[in-house]
Amino acid sequence: MSLPLQPPPTRRHDATPAADNNPPMRSKVSGALAALACAACCALPLLIAAGVLTTAGAAILEKTLLAVAAGLAVAALGMWWLHRRRSTQRAAAAGAGCGCGGGGCGC
């Protein structure tokens, strides 16, 4: 018994390129630095117990590390959003036949 043959997959060269949804490297680095600042903030009680930091120094360092971690996290998310927006605009511009930008609405 023979099975029917599947037609070979066809590739359209004029297909609209997909938008890149992966975070860029700069966003990953900023996110990793935010996580590192957060981990350093969590290590402050251990540094106080070891006698490396005083309580006043740890309080100042804690506020600074929290602000740095929040700033880096916001920067990472902002860079990812901007990257997604630009790649979506590039993908829409490349597919001039579809969408409202190509002379008509719809495909």
C-alpha positions in Angstrom: 0.0 0.0 0.0 1.5 3.3 -0.9 0.8 6.6 0.8 0.1 9.8 -1.2 3.0 12.1 -1.7 3.0 15.4 0.1 3.8 18.3 -2.1 7.1 20.0 -1.4 6.8 23.1 0.8 6.7 26.3 -1.1 8.6 29.4 0.0 7.3 32.8 -0.9 10.2 35.2 -1.3 7.8 38.1 -1.2 6.4 37.2 2.3 6.4 39.9 4.9 9.3 39.4 7.4 8.2 38.7 10.9 8.9 41.2 13.6 11.8 40.4 16.0 10.3 39.8 19.5 13.5 38.7 21.2 15.1 41.2 23.6 18.2 42.9 22.2 21.6 42.2 23.9 21.7 45.7 25.5 18.4 44.9 27.2 19.6 41.5 28.5 22.8 43.1 29.9 20.8 45.8 31.6 18.4 43.2 33.1 21.3 41.1 34.3 22.9 44.2 36.0 19.5 44.9 37.6 19.4 41.4 39.0 23.0 41.7 40.2 22.1 44.9 42.1 19.1 43.2 43.6 21.2 40.3 44.7 23.8 42.6 46.2 21.0 44.3 48.1 19.9 41.0 49.5 23.5 40.3 50.6 23.6 43.4 52.8 22.5 41.7 56.0 25.3 39.1 55.6 27.8 41.9 55.2 26.5 43.6 58.3 26.8 40.4 60.3 30.3 39.8 59.0 31.3 43.3 60.2 32.2 44.6 56.7 29.5 47.3 56.7 28.0 49.4 59.5 24.3 49.8 59.8 24.3 53.4 58.5 26.5 52.5 55.5 24.2 49.5 54.7 21.1 51.8 54.9 22.6 54.2 52.4 23.9 51.4 50.2 20.5 49.7 50.3 18.6 52.8 49.0 21.2 53.3 46.3 21.1 49.7 45.2 17.3 49.7 45.1 17.3 52.9 43.0 20.0 51.5 40.6 18.1 48.2 40.2 14.8 49.9 39.5 16.5 52.2 37.0 18.2 49.4 35.2 15.0 47.3 35.1 13.1 50.3 33.6 15.9 50.9 31.1 15.9 47.2 30.0 12.1 47.2 29.5 12.2 50.5 27.6 15.0 49.2 25.3 13.1 46.0 24.6 9.9 48.0 23.9 11.8 50.3 21.5 13.4 47.3 19.8 10.0 45.6 19.3 8.5 48.9 18.0 11.3 49.5 15.5 11.3 45.9 14.2 7.5 45.9 13.8 7.7 49.1 11.8 10.5 47.7 9.7 8.5 44.5 9.1 5.4 46.6 8.2 7.4 48.8 5.8 8.9 45.7 4.1 5.5 44.3 3.4 4.2 47.3 1.4 1.3 45.2 -0.1 -0.4 44.6 3.2 -1.8 46.9 5.8 -2.8 50.6 5.5 0.7 51.7 4.5 0.7 50.1 1.1 -2.0 52.1 -0.6 -4.9 50.2 0.8 -6.1 48.7 4.0 -6.0 45.0 4.4 -4.3 42.2 2.5 
